[in-house]
Amino acid sequence: MRWLWALLLVWLALPALADDGTRSALATVDLAGSSLAAEGRDRGKPRPMELRLTISQPVPYRVYFLDGPPRLVVDFREIDFSGTSAEDLPGRELVPALRWGRFRPGWSRLVMELPGPYALRTAVQSPAEGGARGALVKLRIEPVKPQAFVTRGNALSALWDLPSPAEVTPLPPRRTAKRPLRVALDPGHGGHDPGAQVGAIYEAALMLGFARELAEILTRAGFEVVPTREDDSFVPLERRMTIARAAQADLFISLHADALPAGEAAGLSIYVWNPQADDRATRELAMRHDRADLLAGLDLAGTDDQLADVLMDLARTETHPRSEAFAKFAVSELNRAGVGMHRTPVRGAAFSVLKSPDIPSVLIELGFLTDAGDRANLFDPDWRARTAQALAQAIGLWAQDDAARAALSRK
């Protein structure tokens, strides 16, 4: 397992370009020298297009396509897009949507939604034209048939920002008695994605409130809490896991209260990672959970690189049973507290925030806003307190059990 983990880290580090800190300033965009143009007459069908970006200095970049909807994605290292609006790009009206901005430290991203499937024909970075300083990035794309539309999988975006192998231990160690258990609490959604909505009730606000109540109980019990967001702000799914990893969290808990057609779901449920889960309700929930990142140009759905996917599965051979063990402790304590749950309280799903191979992770659906009983519970202070206390108790019991099993495995 140790050499597999080291190999996984090396694999993830390969595409990244080191930032040596020698650049004096980031590249900027010259909108006057940039444009999007289409060839031929507009007959209501996709046409060949050319994207031209004039930037103040050359930068490394990579281009790929995503589906659902079809999108062209260009990652730059790095362009400062602040102070410019993608809506002002000449020719912007030729595509359904265009957006750009900072993606993560060291990287910027441009996402262009397309009127159909396309393929990249040329990608050139050359000196800027007309005597201007800087560089010109030219991308020519042409429409293709659906079967010829080649998209990139999510390329392990769940593990962006992992440190280099030289800076980490081969395997993330389990918690020792030298510090308290560290729990990452992840209130779902936020910012431009309010999550499920029923009338004036917003999932994002409701989960932020519950996370604060649970954090207070956990802190009083002696645990350390790592919140993935502390206000109504948007945090990409991969960034939520990065926050937990950077803080060396021992357990990751994502909190949700979704909406499904009336009668399809009610009661608290706990989800663990299972890419084979395929029931209709679970598929719909996965789409809801990931939609915010789709709006931001990210794509955590789809197929991982085959080699990396195998390595992640191997890394999960230790972590996944620990996630399942916590789910069982939680069900036991919630039952003891009289908290009503779904008829199948522990379920599997391919939710993106559960993909981490190095941190035991669960997603808790506290209830469904479309169910009157669940809505009443979510606004009942007594129910919330009992639920939070039960989860805190489960965390403590799981931590003791997990430490005991770790001690036995070392022997």
C-alpha positions, 0 to 999 in steps of 0.5 A: 500500500505504501508504494501504491500511495507514492505512485499515486502521488507521482502520477498526479504530480506529472501534469502540473507545472512547477511554479518557481515564483520567478514571474514578476506578474501574471498575464492579462487579457487584451479584449481589443485584440481578442475575439470569437469568430464563426465561419460561413453563414448562420444556418442554425447549425454549429459552424467552425469557430476560432477563439483568439486571445491576446495576452500580455505574455506567453503562458502554458495552457492545455485544452480539452472538451467536456460533455453535459453540455458540450464545453471547451475548457482551456486551463492557463498557468496563469492569466489574471482575468480580474477586471475583464468580463467574458461577456465583453469578448467580441463574438461572445453571442456565438456560443450559449455561455462563456466564462473565465476566472481563477480556477485554483492557485496557479491556474486560471480557466476559460469555459466555453459552452458549445452549440454541439460536439466539436473537435480541436483542429489547431492550437497555436500560441504565437507573438501578438499581431500588429506589433503588440507586445505579448502573445496570441493564443488561437484555437480553431474548433470544428463541429463533429458527429457525436460519436467523434466527440472526444471528451476528457474524464475528470482526471482525478480532479478530486485530488488536485492540490496534493503536495509533492511526494517528497513532502508527504509520508508514503501513506497518510497516518492515522491519528495518534493520541498526540492530538484530538480527532479532526473532523471536516464538516462540509455544509453542501452547496453555497454561494451561487448554488443554493442547493434544493429549494422549497419555497423560501427554504434553501438547503445551503443556508439550512446546512450551514446552520446545522454544521455550526450547531454540530461544530459547537457540540464537537468542539465542546466534546474535545474534537477539532473541527475543520469547516469547508465553508463558514459563510454563504460562499461557493466552494468547488467540490474538489476544493472541499476535499483539498481543505480537509486534506490540507488540515489532515482531517481524520474524517470528512462529513458532508451535510445535505438536505435535498429535494426529490419528487414527493414520496420518493425519499424521506428520512435521514440517510448516510452515503458511502462511496460506491460507483456502482450504485445505480438507482434512480434517486441516487443518480438524481441526487448525484446530479444535484450535488455536482451541478454547482461545479458544472456551472463553474466549468468543473466536471467531477462526473465521468471516467477517471484515467484508467491507471489512476482509477485503479490506484485510487481503488487500491488506496481505498481498500483501507479507507473505505471499510473505515467509512462504512464503520463510521456509518454503522456507528452513526446509525446505531447512535441515531437509532438510540436517539430516536432519530427517524431514518430511511428504510435503508439508512446506509447506502452507496453513491458516486458522489464526488465529495466521497471520492477521496482515497485517503480520508474516511468520508460520508455524506449525510442526507439529514432529510428531504425538503420535499417531505413535510415530516423531514422539513418539520424535523430540520426546523425543530431545535430538539430534533437538530440537537438530538441528531447532532449529539448522536453524530458526535457520540458516533464520532467518538465511538468510531474514533476509539474503534478505529484507533484500536483496529489501527493498533492491531494492524500495526502488530 
